[in-house]
Amino acid sequence: MKILVTGAAGFIGMSTTLKLLARGDEVVGLDNLNDYYDVALKQSRLDRLTPHPNFRFYKGDVGDRAGVEQLFATEKFDRVIHLAAQAGVRYSLQNPQAYVDSNVVGFMNILEGCRYNKVGHLVYASSSSVYGGNTKMPFSEHDSVDHPVSMYAATKKANELMAHTYSHLFGLPTTGLRFFTVYGPWGRPDMALFLFTKAILEGRAIDVFNNGNMQRDFTFVDDIVEGVVRVLDRPATANASYDSKAADPATSNVPYRVFNIGNNDPVPLLDFIGCIEQALGRKAEKNLLPLQDGDVPATYANTDALRYWVGFVPATPIKTGIAHFVKWYRDYYKV
């Protein structure tokens, strides 16, 4: 298949592209290589992809309507994996416009490209953040997600709504994957694992929010990639038993699906830090701070629907995943 991967120089994008190339797909990567975080890290990821004969890269922005139109018209993709986005819950408090430009306008451009070029399946990154103010655990796709607590979450919810509209109007199969706290080698420098590891190795204190009383369903990147590719290979279909009088938010009477993809195993933040300390052989000095605006104290994924759909759910133990990250970090930064 010929597949477009947006955000190809990103954390999940690079790993997804490598898996697709390994099985023989032709992949076109799109990324704007912006400076939200270290561009050198993005370039290093991209350098792992460019030697592959079945990979080609376009530097561009999903928010560039004309550029995206031209890319779709020229390449004629079979399927699309849309991972490009402005990420980060806390950053959305300082620069909300960036989230509209990338996550709403950019997603619209991708939808239009899929519509006019008869793409067979669009798989896109949603987020566990859409659960917002929900406190019923574990989070289920069958529950409503109408109370976002950050602009990032609101844009991801908007993506799901926009995708459903295109599934309804144009029969475009769309599948949204609600990622739960992804971590692992080549990860983002603004994520907790990266920040904590760097600070501990440099002898600096780490900022621990909500006084450490937080839980996250940490999900290893290899598991995320496996789920993305399996979902890609099974295009969304209408739910034959869908009842519009008792509407199920996760499915529809059109080719639209939404799935959680998480480890189904919430880990207390202090246990997470303990695993990092063990992998590094050093103790962390902690700055205990209150919960930040836009953040939530806990996430926990119900993954029954994903297991039923593709026969797979993430299961990498947190200790194993952190050990892989620390080895990569030490090798990459030579520390």
NUKOL-50554 format. One record per residue (C-alpha): residue number from 1; residue in one letter; x, y, z. Coordinates in steps of 0.5 Angstrom, whole numbers, always signed. Each point is the difference from the previous one (the first is absolute). Layout:
BEGIN
   pos   code      px      py      pz
   NUM      A       X       Y       Z
...
END
This chain:
BEGIN
   pos   code      px      py      pz
     1      M      +0      +0      +0
     2      K      +2      +7      -1
     3      I      -1      +4      +7
     4      L      +1      +7      +2
     5      V      +2      +1      +7
     6      T      +0      +7      +3
     7      G      +4      +2      +5
     8      A      +5      -5      -2
     9      A      +6      +3      +3
    10      G      -4      +0      +7
    11      F      +1      -5      +5
    12      I      -6      -5      -2
    13      G      +1      +2      -7
    14      M      +7      -3      -1
    15      S      -2      -6      +4
    16      T      -6      -1      -4
    17      T      +4      +1      -7
    18      L      +5      -5      +2
    19      K      -5      -5      +1
    20      L      -3      +1      -7
    21      L      +6      +0      -4
    22      A      +2      -6      +4
    23      R      -6      -4      -3
    24      G      +1      +3      -7
    25      D      -5      +6      +0
    26      E      +2      +6      -4
    27      V      +0      +6      +5
    28      V      +0      +8      -2
    29      G      +1      +4      +6
    30      L      -2      +7      +2
    31      D      +3      +4      +5
    32      N      +1      +7      +1
    33      L      +6      -1      +5
    34      N      -2      +6      +4
    35      D      +3      +2      +7
    36      Y      -5      -1      +5
    37      Y      +6      -5      +2
    38      D      +7      -1      -2
    39      V      +0      -1      -7
    40      A      +7      -4      +0
    41      L      -4      -5      +3
    42      K      -5      +0      -5
    43      Q      +5      +0      -6
    44      S      +3      -6      +4
    45      R      -6      -4      -1
    46      L      -1      +2      -7
    47      D      +7      -2      -1
    48      R      -2      -7      +2
    49      L      -5      +0      -6
    50      T      +3      +3      -6
    51      P      +5      -6      -2
    52      H      -6      -4      -1
    53      P      -2      -1      -8
    54      N      -7      +0      +2
    55      F      +0      +7      +4
    56      R      -1      +7      -3
    57      F      -1      +6      +4
    58      Y      -3      +6      -1
    59      K      +1      +6      +5
    60      G      -6      +4      +1
    61      D      -6      +2      +4
    62      V      -7      -3      +1
    63      G      -2      +7      +1
    64      D      +2      +1      -7
    65      R      -6      -1      -4
    66      A      +3      +1      -7
    67      G      +6      -4      +2
    68      V      -5      -6      +2
    69      E      -4      +0      -6
    70      Q      +6      -1      -4
    71      L      +3      -5      +4
    72      F      -7      -4      +0
    73      A      -1      +1      -8
    74      T      +7      -2      -2
    75      E      +1      -6      +5
    76      K      -7      -3      +0
    77      F      +1      -4      +6
    78      D      -4      -6      +2
    79      R      +0      +1      +7
    80      V      +2      +6      +5
    81      I      +3      +0      +7
    82      H      -1      +7      +3
    83      L      +4      +1      +6
    84      A      +3      +7      -1
    85      A      -3      +5      +5
    86      Q      +2      +5      +5
    87      A      +1      -4      +6
    88      G      +0      +2      +8
    89      V      -6      +1      +5
    90      R      +4      +6      +3
    91      Y      +3      +3      -6
    92      S      -7      +1      -2
    93      L      -1      +5      +6
    94      Q      +5      +5      -3
    95      N      -1      -1      -8
    96      P      -7      -2      -1
    97      Q      +0      +2      -7
    98      A      +5      -5      -2
    99      Y      -5      -5      +2
   100      V      -5      +2      -5
   101      D      +5      +1      -6
   102      S      +3      -7      +1
   103      N      -6      -4      +3
   104      V      -6      +3      -3
   105      V      +2      +3      -7
   106      G      +5      -5      -1
   107      F      -4      -6      +1
   108      M      -5      +4      -4
   109      N      +5      +0      -6
   110      I      +1      -8      +1
   111      L      -7      -1      +0
   112      E      -1      +3      -6
   113      G      +6      -3      -3
   114      C      -3      -7      +1
   115      R      -7      +2      -2
   116      Y      +2      +2      -7
   117      N      +6      -5      -1
   118      K      -4      -6      +2
   119      V      +4      -2      +6
   120      G      -2      -7      +2
   121      H      +1      +1      +8
   122      L      +2      +6      +4
   123      V      +3      -2      +7
   124      Y      +1      +6      +4
   125      A      +3      +2      +7
   126      S      -5      +2      +5
   127      S      +2      +0      +8
   128      S      -2      -2      +7
   129      S      -1      +7      +1
   130      V      -7      +0      -3
   131      Y      -2      -3      +6
   132      G      +1      +7      +4
   133      G      -4      +0      +6
   134      N      -3      -7      +0
   135      T      +2      -4      +6
   136      K      -3      -6      -1
   137      M      +5      -5      -1
   138      P      +3      -4      -4
   139      F      -2      +5      -6
   140      S      -4      -3      -5
   141      E      -2      +2      -7
   142      H      -7      -1      +1
   143      D      +0      +6      +5
   144      S      -1      +7      -2
   145      V      +6      +4      -1
   146      D      -4      +7      +1
   147      H      +4      +4      +5
   148      P      +7      +1      -2
   149      V      +5      +4      +5
   150      S      +5      +2      -5
   151      M      +0      +3      -7
   152      Y      +5      -6      -3
   153      A      -6      -4      +3
   154      A      -5      +4      -4
   155      T      +3      +0      -6
   156      K      +1      -8      +0
   157      K      -7      -1      +2
   158      A      -2      +5      -6
   159      N      +4      -5      -5
   160      E      -4      -6      +2
   161      L      -6      +4      -1
   162      M      +3      +3      -7
   163      A      +2      -7      -2
   164      H      -7      -3      +2
   165      T      -3      +5      -5
   166      Y      +4      -2      -6
   167      S      -2      -7      +2
   168      H      -7      +2      -1
   169      L      +0      +5      -6
   170      F      +5      -4      -4
   171      G      +1      -7      +2
   172      L      +7      +1      +2
   173      P      +2      -5      +5
   174      T      +3      +3      +6
   175      T      +3      -3      +7
   176      G      +3      +5      +6
   177      L      +5      -3      +5
   178      R      -1      +3      +7
   179      F      +8      -1      +2
   180      F      +1      +0      +7
   181      T      +7      +3      +2
   182      V      +5      -3      -5
   183      Y      +7      -1      +2
   184      G      +6      -4      -2
   185      P      +7      +1      -4
   186      W      +0      +6      -4
   187      G      -5      +4      +4
   188      R      -2      +7      +0
   189      P      +4      +5      +5
   190      D      -6      +3      +3
   191      M      -3      -7      +3
   192      A      +1      -2      +7
   193      L      +5      -6      -1
   194      F      +5      +5      -4
   195      L      -1      +5      +4
   196      F      +1      -4      +7
   197      T      +6      -4      -3
   198      K      +4      +6      -3
   199      A      -1      +4      +7
   200      I      +2      -6      +4
   201      L      +6      -1      -4
   202      E      +2      +7      +1
   203      G      -1      +0      +7
   204      R      -6      +5      +0
   205      A      -7      -1      +3
   206      I      -6      -2      -3
   207      D      -7      +3      +0
   208      V      -5      -5      +2
   209      F      -7      +3      -1
   210      N      -6      -1      +5
   211      N      +5      -2      +5
   212      G      +1      -6      -3
   213      N      -7      -3      +0
   214      M      -1      -1      -7
   215      Q      -1      -7      -4
   216      R      +1      -1      -7
   217      D      -1      -5      -5
   218      F      +7      +0      -3
   219      T      +0      -4      -7
   220      F      +7      -2      -3
   221      V      +1      +3      -7
   222      D      +1      -7      -3
   223      D      -7      -2      +2
   224      I      -3      +6      -3
   225      V      +3      -1      -6
   226      E      -2      -7      -1
   227      G      -7      +2      +2
   228      V      +0      +6      -5
   229      V      +2      -5      -6
   230      R      -5      -5      +2
   231      V      -6      +5      +0
   232      L      +3      +3      -7
   233      D      -1      -7      -3
   234      R      -7      -1      +3
   235      P      -4      +6      -3
   236      A      -6      +3      +4
   237      T      -7      -3      -2
   238      A      -7      +2      +2
   239      N      -2      -3      +7
   240      A      -6      -5      -3
   241      S      -3      +1      +7
   242      Y      +1      +7      +1
   243      D      -7      +3      +3
   244      S      +0      +8      -1
   245      K      -6      +0      +5
   246      A      +6      -2      +5
   247      A      +6      +2      -3
   248      D      +7      -3      +1
   249      P      +5      +5      +0
   250      A      +5      -5      -2
   251      T      -3      -2      -7
   252      S      -5      +2      -5
   253      N      -5      -2      -5
   254      V      +6      +2      -5
   255      P      +7      -2      -1
   256      Y      +3      +3      +7
   257      R      +3      -3      +6
   258      V      +4      +3      +6
   259      F      +4      -4      +4
   260      N      +4      +1      +7
   261      I      +7      -3      -1
   262      G      +4      +0      +7
   263      N      +3      -5      +5
   264      N      -6      -1      +4
   265      D      +4      +0      +6
   266      P      +0      +7      +3
   267      V      +7      +1      +4
   268      P      +1      +5      +6
   269      L      +4      +6      -2
   270      L      +5      -2      +6
   271      D      +1      -7      -3
   272      F      +1      +3      -7
   273      I      +6      +4      +3
   274      G      +2      -6      +4
   275      C      +1      -4      -6
   276      I      +4      +6      -3
   277      E      +5      +0      +6
   278      Q      +1      -7      +0
   279      A      +2      +0      -7
   280      L      +5      +6      +1
   281      G      +2      -3      +6
   282      R      -1      +7      +3
   283      K      -5      +3      +5
   284      A      -4      +6      -2
   285      E      -1      +7      +4
   286      K      -8      +1      -1
   287      N      -3      +7      +0
   288      L      -7      -1      +2
   289      L      -5      +5      -3
   290      P      -8      +0      -1
   291      L      -4      -2      -6
   292      Q      +1      +4      -6
   293      D      -5      +3      -4
   294      G      -2      -4      -6
   295      D      +2      -7      +4
   296      V      -4      -5      +2
   297      P      +2      -5      +6
   298      A      -1      -7      -3
   299      T      +0      -3      -6
   300      Y      -2      -8      -1
   301      A      -2      -3      -7
   302      N      -5      -5      -1
   303      T      +2      -4      -6
   304      D      -5      -5      -1
   305      A      -2      +3      -7
   306      L      +7      +0      -3
   307      R      +1      -7      +2
   308      Y      -7      -2      -3
   309      W      +2      +4      -6
   310      V      +7      -2      -2
   311      G      +2      -6      +5
   312      F      +5      +5      +4
   313      V      +1      +4      +6
   314      P      +6      +3      +3
   315      A      +3      -3      +5
   316      T      +8      +2      +1
   317      P      +1      +0      +8
   318      I      +3      +7      +2
   319      K      +6      -2      +3
   320      T      +2      -3      -7
   321      G      -2      +6      -4
   322      I      +4      +5      +4
   323      A      +6      -5      +0
   324      H      +0      +1      -8
   325      F      -1      +7      +0
   326      V      +6      +1      +5
   327      K      +4      -4      -4
   328      W      -2      +4      -6
   329      Y      +1      +7      +4
   330      R      +7      -2      +2
   331      D      +2      -2      -7
   332      Y      -2      +5      -4
   333      Y      +2      +6      +5
   334      K      +6      -4      +2
   335      V      -1      +1      +8
END
